[in-house]
Amino acid sequence: MSETRQDIFTLILIKPTHYDDDGYPIQWMRSDIPSNTLAALNGLARDCRKRQVLGPDVDIQTQSYDETNARIIPAQITTRIRQSGGKALIALVGVQSNQFQRAVDLARQFAEAGVPVAIGGFHVAGCISMLPELPKEIADAQAMGISLFAGEAEEGRLDEVLQDAFTGTLKPLYNHMADLPALDGEPAPFLPPKTVGRTRGNWSSFDLGRGCPFQCSFCTIINVQGRKSRFRTADDLENIVRENIAHGIRRFFITDDNFARNKDWEELFDRLIHLRVREKLKFKLIIQVDTLCHRIPNFIEKACRAGVNRVFIGLENINPDNLLAAKKRQNKITEYRAMLQEWRAWGATTYAGYILGFPQDTKDSILRDIEIIKRELPLDLLEFFILTPLPGSEDHKNMQADGVWMDPDLNKYDLNHRVTHHPRMSDEEWDEIYRLAWDTYYTWDHMKTVMRRASAVPRGRPLAKMRVMMWFYMMYRIEGLHPLEGGIFRLKYRRDRRSGLPLENPLVFYPKYAAEIVRKASLYGWMMFKGYRAYKQVMREENLANYTDLAITPAGSEEQEGLELFQATQGGDEAVERSRAAAKRREKFAKLVTVR
């Protein structure tokens, strides 16, 4: 029998990291957050191979790398490509603004070696969506021979890119922003177990919906993924979970910006509950929701029964004036306590994002608000972000049009560097308050309080909460990074430094890196010792099951009227009045319905 020789086309998918303040890529032996974009593109590439989009005589071999946990050496990759036949595409995917410089530094090396290379993600898509012309950094990338992709790759759009790369006719730009694809029935996001194994806790990720109906001015999602939401089906979800479990992957981050606005949430949760209860499949989920999710009947209960044990909430701020200025009208501070208390009752760990630098903020007001949150809201983890005019957002578009100064270094657009000026705080104050915010919330006394609150509910898991709180605080205090950029054991490579910065002398770099490892290891050990000691101290306290404080007092009680949450700002007082008026209208309507 004669054998038909297949040509090989290599597709290299790379989710780039970004540089730290010293110019070294932020990389770990094990990173924290898995990349959904990498999973989505890898799933589409598998489908392209199955459908033989390059013809029956061409085998598409895909390799997926998350640069936060894998070192990328372009020269080595180029050599392997040439040894396999020379047909390839390097795709730098999911590139955000703070990762664009790193993506270009990698792409330049591939382009100079004659390997087709493309960059896609939120920075390219957001700029094309919101700006009248391409910014200089994107135009410069095109001039290097780097192709750009804007939009999403479902509905066969990846086919075209692969076919063009195979024939050597890659276009300068693939612009699909005007026609976002449907998601139902599309190939499932999937990462190989080897890639998932490089994340802390073996987490993978997938999305069940894209797009958002709200209008937050600081957000890029509405301008990149659209205001009209698109969803996967319950069958899609089941296929994703089953395939991952078959490969030993049981922890998932569902990356939908707001799962509570998914019109099919109940059907999706019911399917997951069936898999967990009837088929005894074990898995855990993290989801993201808004602050009104508790108003949806049965949402929180079914979420937790479906496997959700951690939930991220876009709290953003407790000053209604700041929320209104950012067009985040959907957040009602009068709902915060009831929402958080319901998640707590089901044992879920709650995370909340909190933005520093809204127009009404001052150093004193931010510190005051953090103390209010600690006393009056039963929140587990608070993670801080600096208000940032991200390219692709309405804020960025307006500031650019008005000629407002914004830092030209995109690497700083990571939400924990100040990149513009504030109307009420000096640059030094804004920088300082970001540091103080972490230190103010993550005190030993407050971490003990969170553990006590967790001990007072059956599924509270105080030890788990202590570990996550310690992780968050240690990433900031020891690594100087936001926890979402964190990982286990920081890796640095002397020759991977940012373009334009000098290579350090080996006699300087390696001793300094070694000393850094020793110093950080001792700090990690000391802080974990203190964390476990604090946990044991709390566990030895009497009558923990009956612990109570102001934050976990039922939200409908009389004590709510006197909360500083509502008295600290004029907007808070007004929010209470609006809430009372709305309650009266509901009561009046209920009486009318009863009479009829």
Buried (B, 14 or more C-beta within 10 A) or exposed (E): EEEEEEBBBBBBBBBBBBBBEEBBBBBBEBBBBBBBBBBBBBBBBBBBBEEEBBEEEBBBEBBBBBBBBBEBEBEEBBEEBEEBEBBBBBBBBBBBBBBBBBBBBBBBBBBEBEBBBBBBBBBBBBBBBBBEEBBEBBEEBBEEBBBBBBBBBBBBBBBBBBBBBBEEEBBEBBBBBEEBBEBEEBBBBBBBEEBBEBBBEBBBBBBBBBBBEBBBBBBBBBBBBBEEBBBBBBEBBBBBBEEBBEBEBBBBBBBBBBBBBBEBBBEBBBBBBBBBEEEEBEBBBBBBBBBBBBEBEEBBEBBBBBBBBBBBBBBBBBBBBBBBBBBBEBBBBBBBBBBBBBBBBBBBBBBBBBBBBBEBBEBEBBBBBBBBBBBBBBBBBBBBBBBBBBBBBBBBBEBBEEEEEBBEEBBBBBBBBBBBEBEBBEEEBBBEBBEBBBEBBBEEEBBBBBBBBBBBBEEBBBBBBBBBBBBBBBBBBBBEBBBBBBBBEBBBEBEBBBEEEEEBEEEEBEEEBEEEEEEBEEBBEEBBEEBBEBBEEBEEEEEBEEBEEBBBBEBEEEEBEEBBBBEBBEBBEEBBEEBEEEEEEEEEEEEEEEEE
